[in-house]
Amino acid sequence: MVEIRNWLKRDNLKGFLVALSTLVEYRFDSSDWDAVEAGLEPGGDDSSWFTYPLVGQAAFQVAISKHEEEGDIDVKVSADGAGAGPCLGEQVRAVWMVFNRFEIAADVDLLD
């Protein structure tokens, strides 16, 4: 089981999820992004986290904090061992590093 928790620039979330999806060969599209945006809206439930699955060759469970602080959010990524290669954790860490160190365009185009 791979589990990583760290902060992420809120504006980089969309690109980060697209990159994570690529790691597990899941096609993240506009309907996925719409679901994430809706899940992060304040409202109905009292939960401070929104969870979204990315399921392809392996499965990620991505939990995103609904609370933003100075443009940053907390994100937890966990992958179950089934289908996950031995380097998956390191790949997630590398993606995380890129999306924390660089400003990625918030309007990442999704191919539908």
Summary of the structure (lengths in Angstrom):
residues: 112
radius of gyration: 13.3
end to end distance: 30.8
largest distance: 38.8
contacts: 304
relative contact order: 0.30
helix: 35%
strand: 28%
